[in-house]
Amino acid sequence: MKIFLIRHGESMQNTKENFSIKLPDHKVYLTDKGKKEAERAGEFLKDYCTHNTINLDSSVLWISPYERTRETARIINSHLNISKQKEDIALIEQRYGLFSDKEISEIREKYPVEFAFYDNYYKNDGKFYARLPQGESPYDVALRTRQFIETIYRDKEDTLFIVTHGITIKTFVMNFMHYTPEWYSKEITPSNCSIRLIDTDHNPTTEEYIYNKPKVKVKK
């Protein structure tokens, strides 16, 4: 099984433009830069698959049903032409609840009690467990990605391209590789349109970034 984990391109939330627009998270869309990032990622993946003789005809494209991931997937797939496409709500981003679409200074001012509770967890090595008010913790996201992994094993598909979100990718890797919450807390969030490959053909614990490699070396 080859699993390509792809984060969406730069979005209006990444640039903080959505702090004034106030779109709900599932409606946040790509910036022009994000669209160009998706184009480059699609070109890279096409070349990579050609060079490594990966059969795209028997591949499946999984997509988080958010606007920015759908946009990214459409652009990438204009290069790959994968006909088998599926969406799964388990792949959505961590839900930020009351803290969504707000600067940290605004959160502190509007929700001092809620922020203090969250911050206490975060500062005491509880980043993985800290649940956002009316939202989720990374722990909650990990439960979703664990269910998704069961789905792809049930479907028995060999090559998967998964377009999703940063926190979702981290919890997916954590579950798939049997890593700990401490690993999650130390691992950096993947950059926009980064591509992480998990290849179980060679070693079930092999993982690497093949595009937009982070500055911090990936833990093996």
VENBELLIN-V176163 format. One record per backbone hydrogen bond with DSSP energy under -1.0 kcal/mol. CO is the residue of the C=O (numbers start at 1). NH is the residue of the N-H. If there is no record, write none. Layout:
co:CO nh:NH
co:CO nh:NH
//
This chain:
co:1 nh:200
co:2 nh:160
co:3 nh:198
co:4 nh:162
co:5 nh:196
co:6 nh:164
co:8 nh:193
co:10 nh:31
co:11 nh:15
co:12 nh:18
co:16 nh:19
co:17 nh:20
co:17 nh:21
co:18 nh:22
co:24 nh:27
co:25 nh:28
co:26 nh:67
co:29 nh:12
co:31 nh:35
co:32 nh:36
co:33 nh:37
co:34 nh:38
co:35 nh:39
co:36 nh:40
co:37 nh:41
co:38 nh:42
co:39 nh:43
co:40 nh:44
co:41 nh:45
co:42 nh:46
co:43 nh:47
co:44 nh:48
co:45 nh:49
co:46 nh:50
co:47 nh:51
co:48 nh:52
co:49 nh:54
co:50 nh:53
co:56 nh:59
co:60 nh:161
co:61 nh:86
co:62 nh:163
co:63 nh:88
co:64 nh:66
co:66 nh:70
co:67 nh:71
co:68 nh:72
co:69 nh:73
co:70 nh:74
co:71 nh:75
co:72 nh:76
co:73 nh:77
co:76 nh:79
co:76 nh:80
co:77 nh:81
co:84 nh:61
co:86 nh:63
co:88 nh:91
co:89 nh:92
co:95 nh:136
co:96 nh:99
co:97 nh:100
co:103 nh:107
co:104 nh:108
co:105 nh:109
co:106 nh:110
co:107 nh:111
co:111 nh:115
co:112 nh:116
co:113 nh:117
co:114 nh:118
co:115 nh:119
co:116 nh:120
co:117 nh:121
co:118 nh:122
co:119 nh:123
co:121 nh:126
co:126 nh:130
co:128 nh:139
co:132 nh:135
co:133 nh:98
co:136 nh:132
co:137 nh:141
co:138 nh:142
co:139 nh:143
co:140 nh:144
co:141 nh:145
co:142 nh:146
co:143 nh:147
co:144 nh:148
co:145 nh:149
co:146 nh:150
co:147 nh:151
co:148 nh:152
co:149 nh:153
co:150 nh:154
co:151 nh:155
co:152 nh:156
co:158 nh:2
co:159 nh:60
co:160 nh:4
co:161 nh:62
co:162 nh:6
co:163 nh:64
co:164 nh:8
co:165 nh:169
co:166 nh:170
co:167 nh:171
co:168 nh:172
co:169 nh:173
co:170 nh:174
co:171 nh:175
co:172 nh:176
co:173 nh:177
co:174 nh:179
co:180 nh:184
co:181 nh:185
co:182 nh:186
co:183 nh:187
co:191 nh:194
co:194 nh:7
co:195 nh:210
co:195 nh:211
co:196 nh:5
co:197 nh:208
co:198 nh:3
co:199 nh:203
co:203 nh:206
co:208 nh:197
co:211 nh:195
//
